[in-house]
Amino acid sequence: MRGLFSFIAELNIMLIDWNNFTPWTALAGGALIGVASALFVLFNGRIAGITGILGGLLRPKIRDIGWRLAFILGLIAAPLVWQFFAPLPAIQIDSGNTLLAIAGLIVGISTRYGSGCTSGHGVCGISRLSPRSIVATLAFMGTGFLTVYIVRHILGA
Amino acid sequence: MKKHLSNINALLFSLLAGLIFGIGLILAGMANPAKVLAFLDLAGLWDPSLGLVMGGAIAVGLIAFTIAKKRNLSYLGFSIQLPTNRVIDRRLVLGSLAFGIGWGLVGICPAPAFVLLGVGGIKATIFVIAMVVGMGIYELLESCGKSNNK
């Protein structure tokens, strides 16, 4: 794996941050995310897309509230369960409160408008080989890269 | 009669799936916004790790969804509901483009937002509240749009 990235680096177009590169925990963590999505679809029959699960709570059908809340509670409980066994890894939010509020609003409106986010389109959608999700993922990855480029390298924030 | 997801087993599997999903996010580094931004910063000192998160998730997901597509009922007897819409429309593209902007501004997307909420702190709380308000605004706009079209 290192060979491939070294090759890209030798083309002198990218600088790789080897000190913070964590391929194995990234792959293992990704596999766990896949396992969670697999459990969800094979046992409960639903897509593990957080936008849809959360958004559905705002159009409440009484009998659907429980499983939606349970999934979200599981996410919230994850760091607490983790801490039973090991200290949490570094978690760092550098953004200011105003920017967090603006970004949160954008994420909330746009993920519902586009019918999904990194989990529903990026993981489950691509795993289903859905053309819609492949397009969506390319779109948000593209503007994600572009936004960071503009903020860090043009605005210099 | 069809089984409904309000069943206690469905609630337990939802909780378990959410928990495993969240632990995966923490292990992968996706719950650390600084690492997400380092992945999105191609022109800076680039940390490619998070590309592998998606790779690991999709490798497992491909197997699961190949099985799911062949079944009508889940292992617990619930109907398997997969999206049927195949039209690539303006909503999908514009929504996803805008989502990338919000994601790129702070490095937080919806699932890690809830993991961060569990870690605690005012910043995660602000993001989650704003995100839920955003989804509420979407619902309002949708219901206005629908009543205008009548």
Chai-1 contact restraints between the chains, C-beta under 6 A:
chainA,res_idxA,chainB,res_idxB,connection_type,confidence,min_distance_angstrom,max_distance_angstrom,comment,restraint_id
A,M14,B,W46,contact,1.0,0.0,6.0,A-B,restraint_1
A,L15,B,L45,contact,1.0,0.0,6.0,A-B,restraint_2
A,I16,B,W46,contact,1.0,0.0,6.0,A-B,restraint_3
A,D17,B,L45,contact,1.0,0.0,6.0,A-B,restraint_4
A,D17,B,W46,contact,1.0,0.0,6.0,A-B,restraint_5
A,D17,B,D47,contact,1.0,0.0,6.0,A-B,restraint_6
A,N20,B,D47,contact,1.0,0.0,6.0,A-B,restraint_7
A,F21,B,D47,contact,1.0,0.0,6.0,A-B,restraint_8
A,F21,B,S49,contact,1.0,0.0,6.0,A-B,restraint_9
A,T22,B,G29,contact,1.0,0.0,6.0,A-B,restraint_10
A,T22,B,S49,contact,1.0,0.0,6.0,A-B,restraint_11
A,P23,B,L52,contact,1.0,0.0,6.0,A-B,restraint_12
A,T25,B,L27,contact,1.0,0.0,6.0,A-B,restraint_13
A,A26,B,A28,contact,1.0,0.0,6.0,A-B,restraint_14
A,A26,B,S49,contact,1.0,0.0,6.0,A-B,restraint_15
A,A26,B,L52,contact,1.0,0.0,6.0,A-B,restraint_16
A,A26,B,V53,contact,1.0,0.0,6.0,A-B,restraint_17
A,L27,B,L52,contact,1.0,0.0,6.0,A-B,restraint_18
A,L27,B,G56,contact,1.0,0.0,6.0,A-B,restraint_19
A,A28,B,L27,contact,1.0,0.0,6.0,A-B,restraint_20
A,G29,B,G24,contact,1.0,0.0,6.0,A-B,restraint_21
A,G29,B,L27,contact,1.0,0.0,6.0,A-B,restraint_22
A,G29,B,A28,contact,1.0,0.0,6.0,A-B,restraint_23
A,G29,B,V53,contact,1.0,0.0,6.0,A-B,restraint_24
A,G30,B,A28,contact,1.0,0.0,6.0,A-B,restraint_25
A,G30,B,V53,contact,1.0,0.0,6.0,A-B,restraint_26
A,G30,B,G56,contact,1.0,0.0,6.0,A-B,restraint_27
A,G30,B,A57,contact,1.0,0.0,6.0,A-B,restraint_28
A,A31,B,G56,contact,1.0,0.0,6.0,A-B,restraint_29
A,A31,B,V60,contact,1.0,0.0,6.0,A-B,restraint_30
A,L32,B,I20,contact,1.0,0.0,6.0,A-B,restraint_31
A,L32,B,G24,contact,1.0,0.0,6.0,A-B,restraint_32
A,I33,B,F21,contact,1.0,0.0,6.0,A-B,restraint_33
A,I33,B,G24,contact,1.0,0.0,6.0,A-B,restraint_34
A,I33,B,A57,contact,1.0,0.0,6.0,A-B,restraint_35
A,G34,B,A57,contact,1.0,0.0,6.0,A-B,restraint_36
A,G34,B,V60,contact,1.0,0.0,6.0,A-B,restraint_37
A,G34,B,G61,contact,1.0,0.0,6.0,A-B,restraint_38
A,V35,B,I20,contact,1.0,0.0,6.0,A-B,restraint_39
A,V35,B,V60,contact,1.0,0.0,6.0,A-B,restraint_40
A,A36,B,A17,contact,1.0,0.0,6.0,A-B,restraint_41
A,A36,B,I20,contact,1.0,0.0,6.0,A-B,restraint_42
A,A36,B,F21,contact,1.0,0.0,6.0,A-B,restraint_43
A,S37,B,G61,contact,1.0,0.0,6.0,A-B,restraint_44
A,A38,B,V60,contact,1.0,0.0,6.0,A-B,restraint_45
A,A38,B,A64,contact,1.0,0.0,6.0,A-B,restraint_46
A,L39,B,A17,contact,1.0,0.0,6.0,A-B,restraint_47
A,F40,B,A17,contact,1.0,0.0,6.0,A-B,restraint_48
A,V41,B,A64,contact,1.0,0.0,6.0,A-B,restraint_49
A,V41,B,A68,contact,1.0,0.0,6.0,A-B,restraint_50
A,L42,B,A64,contact,1.0,0.0,6.0,A-B,restraint_51
A,L42,B,S74,contact,1.0,0.0,6.0,A-B,restraint_52
A,L42,B,Y75,contact,1.0,0.0,6.0,A-B,restraint_53
A,F43,B,F13,contact,1.0,0.0,6.0,A-B,restraint_54
A,F43,B,S74,contact,1.0,0.0,6.0,A-B,restraint_55
A,F43,B,Y75,contact,1.0,0.0,6.0,A-B,restraint_56
A,F43,B,L76,contact,1.0,0.0,6.0,A-B,restraint_57
A,N44,B,A10,contact,1.0,0.0,6.0,A-B,restraint_58
A,N44,B,F13,contact,1.0,0.0,6.0,A-B,restraint_59
A,N44,B,F78,contact,1.0,0.0,6.0,A-B,restraint_60
A,G45,B,S74,contact,1.0,0.0,6.0,A-B,restraint_61
A,G45,B,F78,contact,1.0,0.0,6.0,A-B,restraint_62
A,G45,B,S79,contact,1.0,0.0,6.0,A-B,restraint_63
A,G45,B,I80,contact,1.0,0.0,6.0,A-B,restraint_64
A,G45,B,Q81,contact,1.0,0.0,6.0,A-B,restraint_65
A,I50,B,P110,contact,1.0,0.0,6.0,A-B,restraint_66
A,I50,B,A111,contact,1.0,0.0,6.0,A-B,restraint_67
A,T51,B,P110,contact,1.0,0.0,6.0,A-B,restraint_68
A,G55,B,M135,contact,1.0,0.0,6.0,A-B,restraint_69
A,L58,B,M135,contact,1.0,0.0,6.0,A-B,restraint_70
A,L58,B,G136,contact,1.0,0.0,6.0,A-B,restraint_71
A,L58,B,E139,contact,1.0,0.0,6.0,A-B,restraint_72
A,R63,B,H4,contact,1.0,0.0,6.0,A-B,restraint_73
A,R63,B,S6,contact,1.0,0.0,6.0,A-B,restraint_74
A,G66,B,S6,contact,1.0,0.0,6.0,A-B,restraint_75
A,G66,B,L11,contact,1.0,0.0,6.0,A-B,restraint_76
A,W67,B,L5,contact,1.0,0.0,6.0,A-B,restraint_77
A,W67,B,A10,contact,1.0,0.0,6.0,A-B,restraint_78
A,W67,B,L11,contact,1.0,0.0,6.0,A-B,restraint_79
A,W67,B,S14,contact,1.0,0.0,6.0,A-B,restraint_80
A,A70,B,L11,contact,1.0,0.0,6.0,A-B,restraint_81
A,A70,B,S14,contact,1.0,0.0,6.0,A-B,restraint_82
A,A70,B,L15,contact,1.0,0.0,6.0,A-B,restraint_83
A,F71,B,S14,contact,1.0,0.0,6.0,A-B,restraint_84
A,F71,B,G18,contact,1.0,0.0,6.0,A-B,restraint_85
A,I72,B,F114,contact,1.0,0.0,6.0,A-B,restraint_86
A,G74,B,L15,contact,1.0,0.0,6.0,A-B,restraint_87
A,G74,B,G18,contact,1.0,0.0,6.0,A-B,restraint_88
A,G74,B,L19,contact,1.0,0.0,6.0,A-B,restraint_89
A,L75,B,G18,contact,1.0,0.0,6.0,A-B,restraint_90
A,L75,B,G22,contact,1.0,0.0,6.0,A-B,restraint_91
A,L75,B,F114,contact,1.0,0.0,6.0,A-B,restraint_92
A,L75,B,V115,contact,1.0,0.0,6.0,A-B,restraint_93
A,I76,B,F114,contact,1.0,0.0,6.0,A-B,restraint_94
A,I76,B,L117,contact,1.0,0.0,6.0,A-B,restraint_95
A,I76,B,G118,contact,1.0,0.0,6.0,A-B,restraint_96
A,A77,B,L19,contact,1.0,0.0,6.0,A-B,restraint_97
A,A78,B,L19,contact,1.0,0.0,6.0,A-B,restraint_98
A,A78,B,G22,contact,1.0,0.0,6.0,A-B,restraint_99
A,A78,B,I23,contact,1.0,0.0,6.0,A-B,restraint_100
A,A78,B,V115,contact,1.0,0.0,6.0,A-B,restraint_101
A,P79,B,V115,contact,1.0,0.0,6.0,A-B,restraint_102
A,P79,B,G118,contact,1.0,0.0,6.0,A-B,restraint_103
A,P79,B,V119,contact,1.0,0.0,6.0,A-B,restraint_104
A,L80,B,G118,contact,1.0,0.0,6.0,A-B,restraint_105
A,W82,B,I26,contact,1.0,0.0,6.0,A-B,restraint_106
A,I91,B,N32,contact,1.0,0.0,6.0,A-B,restraint_107
A,I91,B,V119,contact,1.0,0.0,6.0,A-B,restraint_108
A,Q92,B,A34,contact,1.0,0.0,6.0,A-B,restraint_109
A,I93,B,P33,contact,1.0,0.0,6.0,A-B,restraint_110
A,I93,B,K123,contact,1.0,0.0,6.0,A-B,restraint_111
A,S95,B,V106,contact,1.0,0.0,6.0,A-B,restraint_112
A,N97,B,I126,contact,1.0,0.0,6.0,A-B,restraint_113
A,L100,B,V106,contact,1.0,0.0,6.0,A-B,restraint_114
A,L100,B,K123,contact,1.0,0.0,6.0,A-B,restraint_115
A,L100,B,I126,contact,1.0,0.0,6.0,A-B,restraint_116
A,L100,B,F127,contact,1.0,0.0,6.0,A-B,restraint_117
A,A101,B,I126,contact,1.0,0.0,6.0,A-B,restraint_118
A,A101,B,A130,contact,1.0,0.0,6.0,A-B,restraint_119
A,A103,B,G102,contact,1.0,0.0,6.0,A-B,restraint_120
A,A103,B,L105,contact,1.0,0.0,6.0,A-B,restraint_121
A,A103,B,V106,contact,1.0,0.0,6.0,A-B,restraint_122
A,G104,B,F127,contact,1.0,0.0,6.0,A-B,restraint_123
A,G104,B,A130,contact,1.0,0.0,6.0,A-B,restraint_124
A,G104,B,M131,contact,1.0,0.0,6.0,A-B,restraint_125
A,L105,B,A130,contact,1.0,0.0,6.0,A-B,restraint_126
A,L105,B,G134,contact,1.0,0.0,6.0,A-B,restraint_127
A,I106,B,G102,contact,1.0,0.0,6.0,A-B,restraint_128
A,V107,B,G102,contact,1.0,0.0,6.0,A-B,restraint_129
A,V107,B,M131,contact,1.0,0.0,6.0,A-B,restraint_130
A,G108,B,M131,contact,1.0,0.0,6.0,A-B,restraint_131
A,G108,B,G134,contact,1.0,0.0,6.0,A-B,restraint_132
A,G108,B,M135,contact,1.0,0.0,6.0,A-B,restraint_133
A,I109,B,G134,contact,1.0,0.0,6.0,A-B,restraint_134
A,I109,B,I137,contact,1.0,0.0,6.0,A-B,restraint_135
A,I109,B,Y138,contact,1.0,0.0,6.0,A-B,restraint_136
A,S110,B,G95,contact,1.0,0.0,6.0,A-B,restraint_137
A,S110,B,A98,contact,1.0,0.0,6.0,A-B,restraint_138
A,S110,B,F99,contact,1.0,0.0,6.0,A-B,restraint_139
A,T111,B,F99,contact,1.0,0.0,6.0,A-B,restraint_140
A,R112,B,M135,contact,1.0,0.0,6.0,A-B,restraint_141
A,R112,B,Y138,contact,1.0,0.0,6.0,A-B,restraint_142
A,Y113,B,R91,contact,1.0,0.0,6.0,A-B,restraint_143
A,Y113,B,G95,contact,1.0,0.0,6.0,A-B,restraint_144
A,G114,B,L92,contact,1.0,0.0,6.0,A-B,restraint_145
A,G114,B,G95,contact,1.0,0.0,6.0,A-B,restraint_146
A,G114,B,S96,contact,1.0,0.0,6.0,A-B,restraint_147
A,G114,B,F99,contact,1.0,0.0,6.0,A-B,restraint_148
A,C117,B,C109,contact,1.0,0.0,6.0,A-B,restraint_149
A,C117,B,P110,contact,1.0,0.0,6.0,A-B,restraint_150
A,T118,B,C109,contact,1.0,0.0,6.0,A-B,restraint_151
A,S119,B,A111,contact,1.0,0.0,6.0,A-B,restraint_152
A,V123,B,A57,contact,1.0,0.0,6.0,A-B,restraint_153
A,V123,B,G61,contact,1.0,0.0,6.0,A-B,restraint_154
A,I126,B,I58,contact,1.0,0.0,6.0,A-B,restraint_155
A,S127,B,I58,contact,1.0,0.0,6.0,A-B,restraint_156
A,S127,B,G61,contact,1.0,0.0,6.0,A-B,restraint_157
A,S127,B,L62,contact,1.0,0.0,6.0,A-B,restraint_158
A,S127,B,F65,contact,1.0,0.0,6.0,A-B,restraint_159
A,R128,B,F65,contact,1.0,0.0,6.0,A-B,restraint_160
A,R132,B,I88,contact,1.0,0.0,6.0,A-B,restraint_161
A,R132,B,L92,contact,1.0,0.0,6.0,A-B,restraint_162
A,V135,B,I88,contact,1.0,0.0,6.0,A-B,restraint_163
A,A136,B,L92,contact,1.0,0.0,6.0,A-B,restraint_164
A,A136,B,S96,contact,1.0,0.0,6.0,A-B,restraint_165
A,A139,B,V93,contact,1.0,0.0,6.0,A-B,restraint_166
A,A139,B,S96,contact,1.0,0.0,6.0,A-B,restraint_167
A,A139,B,L97,contact,1.0,0.0,6.0,A-B,restraint_168
A,F140,B,S96,contact,1.0,0.0,6.0,A-B,restraint_169
A,F140,B,F99,contact,1.0,0.0,6.0,A-B,restraint_170
A,F140,B,G100,contact,1.0,0.0,6.0,A-B,restraint_171
A,T143,B,L97,contact,1.0,0.0,6.0,A-B,restraint_172
A,T143,B,G100,contact,1.0,0.0,6.0,A-B,restraint_173
A,T143,B,I101,contact,1.0,0.0,6.0,A-B,restraint_174
A,G144,B,L40,contact,1.0,0.0,6.0,A-B,restraint_175
A,G144,B,G100,contact,1.0,0.0,6.0,A-B,restraint_176
A,G144,B,W103,contact,1.0,0.0,6.0,A-B,restraint_177
A,G144,B,G104,contact,1.0,0.0,6.0,A-B,restraint_178
A,F145,B,L40,contact,1.0,0.0,6.0,A-B,restraint_179
A,F145,B,L42,contact,1.0,0.0,6.0,A-B,restraint_180
A,T147,B,I101,contact,1.0,0.0,6.0,A-B,restraint_181
A,T147,B,G104,contact,1.0,0.0,6.0,A-B,restraint_182
A,V148,B,L37,contact,1.0,0.0,6.0,A-B,restraint_183
A,V148,B,L40,contact,1.0,0.0,6.0,A-B,restraint_184
A,V148,B,D41,contact,1.0,0.0,6.0,A-B,restraint_185
A,V148,B,G104,contact,1.0,0.0,6.0,A-B,restraint_186
A,Y149,B,A43,contact,1.0,0.0,6.0,A-B,restraint_187
A,R152,B,D41,contact,1.0,0.0,6.0,A-B,restraint_188
A,H153,B,A43,contact,1.0,0.0,6.0,A-B,restraint_189
